[in-house]
Amino acid sequence: MDPTKQHYPLAVAVPFLAILSILISITPLVLHVKNRNFPSAYLVCWFMMLNIFNATNAFIWPTDDVDSWWDGVGLCDIEVKLMIASYIAVPGALVCIFRSLAYVLDTRRAMLVPSKSQRWRGRLMDFLFCVFVPSIAMITHIVYQKSRYYIFAISGCVNNFDESWVSLVLSFIWPPVICLIAAYYCGLVLLRLHKYRSQFGDILSASSSNLSKSRFIRLFLVSFVMLLCILPVQAFVLYQNVMLSLPWHPYSWSSFHGPGWGTIIKVPTKGDVFFDRWVPIGSSFLGFIFFGFGRDAIKMYRSILYHLGFGHCFPNISPQHTSPPSASPAGSVGSRAKLIHRRFSSVARAYLGSNDPTSSNRSGYDDLEKGVPFSQRHNKRPAKTSFWSFLRNPLSPSRQEMISMPQLSANTNIISANAWAGTSQSRCSSDFTITSAPSPTSKEFIRVKQVISQQSEMQV
């Protein structure tokens, strides 16, 4: 038998593992999309696309029989462009993941409800690193593309670069640079995890993200392991590309974009595979290990099996046998209510302290928190009411408390505090709004508007 026509073991192993990687990546992808972790979903999508290329190329070019090979016109033209984009998109997605985790632990900028500008800033960063910069890399690839493409056995379509400084500036240097940016945000997350390790659960509960402690740790660990693997790989690729392209020649567009630019070079490999073909396979298995065995994933598996008709064979997968919901959402609401309580208390304390220099400031502040009318504060004190009693029945008809105050200033001041507890994506309000009425003779008061919206939260 002609040795060039034999199928190498890797020609079978690579597509098998690539297809398996695609299948096991479905669960993490669904969970990330469901929890609105879009950078993580982008990362999984890029790995799935690269695994599709691995499986397709190994099926089309499994042997070293170069004469019988298809030239790959159309398919390889698309693949080489998307592979150029993936070199930027994968570390860019890690940047967005670590940045979002660091933002969750940033107590100086923690907000129960992110402002519109903050939400748009986060979306802009995700779009910049996951879509825009990879697209720019695809467009500029033509500048340093020495020939159309290579075709290697099993590995398939491979890029070809010009041996000039332009390739270094436009291509080689950027993946390691973006990996270093991801490493910076990763270090920031580690620093804040150490700094707030005792308040870690409360910070997550009070944040506006969909992250629980388990989900946060798993997302951080899988991204951390990927960064530890990708950063040295990118440094090695940079070194190899620079060494192979030396000595550099002066750049000239016409020198390689001539009649011979469309030449397709076919290379037998004797059963070897490019090492970067294993990166998406290993990353997909890593993501499944961290996200394929959580409570959300197990609940999804049970639902799929039940709808496929396996409920008769396995009664435990029916909805009646699923475990009751945990009390973590309620705890999350309580933690967010604490945050609102502290914010409103600080504003009320500052207001009373600036208008009542007597020693009764503390009692007035306590009465303000408890909702006691001013006319009753020097008489018999009524039964104690608190912010927590309102939280126990947030849907009660009485949602507003009017607290009359003496004439503290010449104008009427209204403080409106909107407190939201939940995970709705459409909520939008200001923390505090202070307005002044035009009439100086009207009776002065402080109005506290408390709006609590409790909604269901998904838990890991």
C-alpha positions in Angstrom: 0.0 0.0 0.0 1.2 3.5 -0.8 2.3 5.1 2.5 0.9 8.5 1.3 -2.6 7.0 1.1 -2.7 5.5 4.6 -4.9 7.1 7.3 -2.9 8.2 10.3 -4.2 7.7 13.8 -4.5 11.4 14.4 -6.6 11.7 11.3 -9.3 9.7 13.3 -8.6 11.0 16.8 -8.7 14.7 16.0 -12.1 14.8 14.3 -13.6 12.4 17.0 -12.3 14.6 19.8 -13.4 17.8 18.0 -16.9 16.5 17.5 -17.1 15.4 21.1 -15.8 18.8 22.2 -18.6 20.5 20.2 -21.3 18.4 21.8 -20.1 18.9 25.4 -19.8 22.7 24.8 -23.5 23.0 24.3 -24.3 22.8 28.0 -21.8 25.6 29.1 -23.0 27.7 26.1 -26.7 27.5 27.1 -25.9 28.3 30.8 -23.7 31.3 29.9 -26.4 32.7 27.6 -29.1 32.0 30.1 -27.1 33.9 32.8 -26.2 36.7 30.4 -22.5 36.0 30.6 -21.9 37.1 27.1 -18.1 37.1 27.0 -18.1 33.5 28.3 -20.6 32.6 25.6 -18.4 34.3 22.9 -15.4 32.3 24.1 -17.3 29.0 23.9 -18.6 29.9 20.4 -15.1 30.6 19.2 -13.9 27.2 20.5 -16.8 25.5 18.9 -16.0 27.1 15.6 -12.4 26.1 15.7 -13.4 22.5 16.6 -15.7 22.5 13.5 -12.6 23.4 11.5 -10.6 20.6 13.1 -13.2 18.0 12.3 -13.9 19.2 8.8 -10.2 19.5 7.8 -9.3 16.1 9.1 -12.1 14.5 7.1 -11.1 16.3 3.9 -7.3 15.9 4.1 -6.7 12.7 6.2 -3.7 11.5 4.2 -0.5 12.7 2.6 -1.7 11.9 -0.9 -1.2 15.5 -2.2 -2.2 14.7 -5.8 -5.7 13.7 -4.7 -6.3 16.7 -2.4 -9.0 19.2 -3.0 -7.6 22.7 -3.3 -10.0 24.1 -0.6 -11.1 27.1 -2.6 -13.7 29.0 -0.7 -13.5 26.9 2.5 -9.9 27.8 3.3 -10.4 31.4 2.3 -13.0 31.7 5.1 -11.1 29.5 7.6 -7.9 31.5 7.4 -9.7 34.8 8.0 -11.7 33.4 11.0 -8.6 31.8 12.5 -6.8 35.2 12.3 -9.7 36.6 14.2 -9.7 33.8 16.8 -6.1 34.7 17.7 -7.4 38.0 19.0 -10.9 37.0 20.1 -10.0 34.2 22.5 -7.7 36.4 24.8 -10.1 39.3 24.2 -12.9 37.3 25.7 -10.7 36.4 28.7 -10.1 40.2 29.2 -13.9 40.8 29.3 -14.5 37.9 31.7 -11.8 39.0 34.1 -12.9 42.6 33.8 -16.5 41.8 34.7 -15.4 39.7 37.7 -13.1 42.5 38.9 -16.0 45.0 38.5 -18.3 42.8 40.7 -15.7 43.0 43.5 -15.1 46.7 43.2 -16.9 48.0 46.3 -16.0 51.6 45.5 -18.2 51.5 42.5 -20.8 48.9 43.6 -24.3 49.8 42.7 -27.5 48.0 43.3 -28.8 49.1 39.9 -26.1 50.0 37.3 -26.6 53.2 35.5 -27.4 53.3 31.8 -23.9 54.6 31.1 -22.3 51.8 33.1 -24.3 49.2 31.2 -23.4 50.6 27.9 -19.7 50.9 28.9 -19.7 47.2 29.7 -21.4 46.3 26.4 -18.9 48.5 24.6 -15.9 46.7 26.1 -17.4 43.3 25.3 -18.1 44.4 21.7 -14.6 45.9 21.4 -12.6 42.9 22.4 -14.9 40.1 21.2 -16.1 41.5 17.9 -14.5 44.8 16.7 -10.8 44.1 17.2 -11.0 40.5 15.7 -12.8 42.0 12.7 -10.0 44.6 12.3 -7.5 41.7 12.4 -9.3 39.9 9.6 -9.4 43.0 7.5 -5.7 43.9 7.9 -4.7 40.3 7.2 -4.5 41.0 3.5 -1.6 43.5 4.2 0.8 40.8 5.3 -0.7 37.7 3.6 2.2 36.4 1.6 0.1 33.8 -0.4 -3.4 32.6 -0.4 -3.0 29.8 2.1 -1.3 26.5 2.9 -3.0 23.1 3.1 -1.5 20.7 5.6 -2.5 17.1 6.1 -5.0 16.6 8.9 -4.5 20.2 10.1 -6.0 21.6 6.9 -6.0 25.3 6.1 -3.0 27.3 7.5 -2.1 31.0 7.1 0.9 32.3 5.4 2.7 35.5 6.5 5.2 37.8 4.9 8.7 37.9 6.4 8.7 41.6 7.2 8.2 43.9 10.2 4.6 44.5 9.1 3.6 40.9 10.2 5.0 41.6 13.7 3.2 44.9 14.0 -0.2 43.9 12.6 -0.3 40.2 13.7 2.3 38.6 15.9 2.4 41.1 18.8 -1.3 41.6 19.5 -2.3 38.2 21.0 0.4 38.3 23.7 -0.5 42.0 24.5 -4.1 41.2 25.0 -3.2 38.2 27.1 -1.2 40.6 29.3 -4.2 42.8 29.7 -6.2 39.8 30.7 -3.5 38.9 33.2 -3.8 42.4 34.7 -7.5 42.0 35.3 -6.9 38.5 36.6 -4.4 39.9 39.2 -7.0 42.5 40.1 -9.6 39.8 40.8 -7.1 37.9 42.9 -6.2 41.0 44.9 -9.9 41.8 45.6 -10.7 38.2 46.5 -8.0 38.3 49.1 -9.0 41.7 50.4 -12.7 41.0 50.7 -12.6 37.3 51.4 -14.7 37.6 54.5 -17.4 39.7 52.8 -17.2 37.8 49.5 -20.7 36.4 49.7 -22.3 39.6 50.8 -20.7 41.6 47.9 -21.9 39.1 45.4 -25.4 39.1 46.8 -25.6 42.9 46.8 -24.2 43.2 43.2 -26.3 43.5 40.1 -24.8 40.5 38.5 -26.3 37.0 38.1 -23.3 35.4 39.8 -23.5 33.3 42.9 -20.4 32.2 44.9 -20.2 28.9 43.1 -20.7 30.4 39.7 -18.1 33.1 40.3 -15.5 30.7 41.5 -16.0 28.3 38.6 -16.0 31.1 36.0 -12.8 32.5 37.5 -11.0 29.2 37.8 -11.8 28.1 34.2 -10.7 31.4 32.8 -7.6 31.4 35.1 -6.5 28.0 33.8 -7.1 29.0 30.2 -5.0 32.1 30.7 -2.2 30.1 32.3 -2.2 27.8 29.2 -2.7 30.4 26.5 -0.2 33.1 27.8 2.9 30.9 27.4 1.6 29.5 24.2 1.2 32.9 22.7 4.7 33.9 23.9 6.1 30.8 22.2 4.2 31.5 19.0 5.5 35.1 19.0 9.1 33.8 19.4 8.8 31.2 16.7 7.2 33.5 14.2 9.8 36.1 14.7 12.7 33.6 14.4 11.2 32.0 11.3 10.7 35.4 9.6 14.2 36.7 10.2 16.0 38.3 8.5 13.3 40.7 7.6 13.1 42.1 4.2 11.7 45.6 3.3 8.0 45.5 3.0 6.5 45.8 -0.5 2.9 45.3 -1.4 3.6 44.5 -5.1 6.4 42.0 -4.3 4.0 39.3 -3.1 0.6 40.6 -4.3 1.4 39.7 -7.8 0.3 37.0 -10.2 1.7 34.2 -8.0 -0.2 35.4 -4.9 -3.1 32.9 -5.5 -0.8 29.9 -5.3 -2.0 27.2 -2.9 0.8 25.3 -1.3 0.1 21.7 -0.2 2.3 20.1 2.5 2.3 16.5 3.7 2.9 16.1 7.4 3.4 12.3 8.0 0.7 12.2 10.5 1.7 15.2 12.6 -0.8 17.9 13.7 -0.3 21.6 14.4 -0.1 22.0 18.2 -2.6 24.9 18.2 -5.3 22.5 17.0 -5.4 21.0 20.5 -6.1 24.3 22.2 -9.9 24.5 21.3 -10.3 20.8 22.1 -8.6 21.0 25.5 -10.5 24.3 26.3 -13.8 22.8 25.5 -13.2 19.8 27.9 -12.0 22.2 30.5 -15.2 24.3 30.3 -17.3 21.2 30.5 -15.5 20.0 33.6 -16.3 23.3 35.4 -19.8 23.9 34.1 -21.1 20.6 33.0 -21.8 19.2 36.5 -23.4 22.1 38.4 -26.9 22.2 39.6 -28.1 24.2 36.6 -26.5 21.7 34.3 -28.0 18.7 36.1 -31.4 20.4 36.1 -31.1 20.8 32.3 -30.1 17.2 31.8 -33.2 16.1 33.8 -35.5 18.3 31.8 -34.1 17.0 28.5 -34.4 13.4 29.6 -37.9 14.0 30.9 -39.1 15.5 27.6 -37.5 12.7 25.7 -39.8 10.3 27.5 -37.4 8.8 30.0 -39.6 9.9 32.9 -41.4 6.5 32.9 -38.1 4.6 33.3 -36.5 7.1 35.7 -39.2 8.7 38.0 -36.6 10.8 39.8 -36.1 13.0 36.7 -39.7 14.2 36.7 -40.5 17.7 37.9 -42.3 16.4 41.0 -39.0 14.9 42.3 -36.8 17.9 41.7 -35.3 19.5 44.8 -37.1 22.6 46.2 -35.6 26.0 45.4 -32.9 27.2 47.8 -33.3 30.2 50.0 -30.4 32.0 48.4 -32.6 34.4 46.4 -34.2 35.6 49.6 -30.8 36.1 51.1 -29.8 38.0 48.1 -32.8 40.3 48.5 -31.9 40.8 52.1 -28.3 41.7 51.3 -29.4 44.2 48.7 -31.9 45.7 51.2 -29.1 46.2 53.7 -27.2 48.1 51.0 -30.1 50.4 50.4 -30.7 50.8 54.1 -27.1 51.9 54.6 -27.2 54.3 51.7 -30.5 55.9 52.8 -29.4 56.1 56.4 -26.2 57.9 55.5 -28.1 60.5 53.5 -30.7 61.0 56.3 -28.0 61.3 58.9 -26.1 63.9 56.9 -29.3 65.9 56.3 -30.4 65.9 59.9 -26.9 66.6 61.2 -26.6 69.7 59.0 -30.0 71.2 60.1 -30.3 70.2 63.8 -27.1 70.9 65.8 -28.8 69.8 69.1 -28.1 66.6 70.8 -31.5 65.2 69.5 -30.0 64.5 66.1 -29.6 60.8 66.8 -33.2 60.4 68.1 -34.5 62.3 65.1 -32.5 60.1 62.8 -33.8 57.0 64.5 -37.3 58.3 64.2 -36.8 59.0 60.6 -35.7 55.4 59.9 -38.6 54.0 61.9 -41.2 56.2 60.1 -42.5 58.0 63.3 -44.3 61.2 62.7 -42.7 64.3 64.1 -45.7 65.2 66.2 -45.4 61.9 68.2 -41.7 62.0 68.9 -41.9 64.0 72.1 -45.0 62.1 73.3 -45.5 58.5 74.0 -43.3 56.5 71.5 -45.4 54.2 69.3 -44.7 50.6 68.6 -41.3 50.1 66.9 -41.4 49.9 63.1 -38.4 49.4 60.9 -37.2 49.1 57.4 -37.2 45.3 57.9 -40.9 45.1 58.6 -41.6 46.7 55.3 -39.4 44.1 53.6 -41.4 41.2 55.1 -44.4 42.4 53.2 -43.1 44.3 50.2 -46.3 44.0 48.2 -48.5 45.7 50.8 -50.7 48.6 49.6 -48.8 51.1 51.8 -45.7 51.8 49.9 -45.0 55.3 50.9 -44.3 57.0 54.2 -44.8 60.7 54.7 -42.6 62.0 57.5 -43.3 65.5 58.5 -40.4 67.6 59.7 -40.1 71.1 61.3 -39.0 74.0 59.3 -35.4 73.0 58.7 -34.7 75.4 55.9 -36.2 78.1 53.7 -37.1 75.7 50.9 -38.9 72.4 50.7 -36.6 69.4 50.2 -37.8 66.1 48.8 -35.6 63.1 49.0 -36.8 60.2 46.8 -35.0 56.8 47.3 -35.8 54.0 44.9 -34.7 50.6 46.3 -34.9 47.7 43.8 -34.3 44.1 44.9 -34.2 41.7 42.1 -32.4 40.8 38.9 -34.6 42.4 36.3 -32.6 43.7 33.3 -35.1 46.5 32.6 -34.9 48.2 36.0 -33.5 51.7 35.8 -33.7 54.3 38.6 -31.6 56.8 40.4 -30.4 56.2 43.9 -31.4 59.5 45.3 -33.1 62.5 43.7 -33.2 65.8 45.6 -35.5 68.6 44.4 -36.7 71.9 45.9 -40.2 73.3 45.8 -40.5 76.9 44.7 -42.7 78.0 47.6 -40.7 79.1 50.7 -43.9 79.3 52.8 -45.0 75.7 52.3 -44.6 73.2 55.1 -41.3 71.4 54.8 -41.0 67.6 54.8 -38.9 64.7 53.7 -40.6 62.2 51.6 -39.2 58.7 51.5 -40.4 56.6 48.6 -39.6 53.0 49.0 -40.2 50.7 46.0 -39.2 47.1 46.5 -39.5 44.8 43.5 -38.8 41.2 44.3 -38.2 38.9 41.4 -37.0 35.4 41.0 -33.3 34.8 40.7 -31.6 31.8 39.1 -29.2 30.0 41.3 -26.3 27.6 40.5 
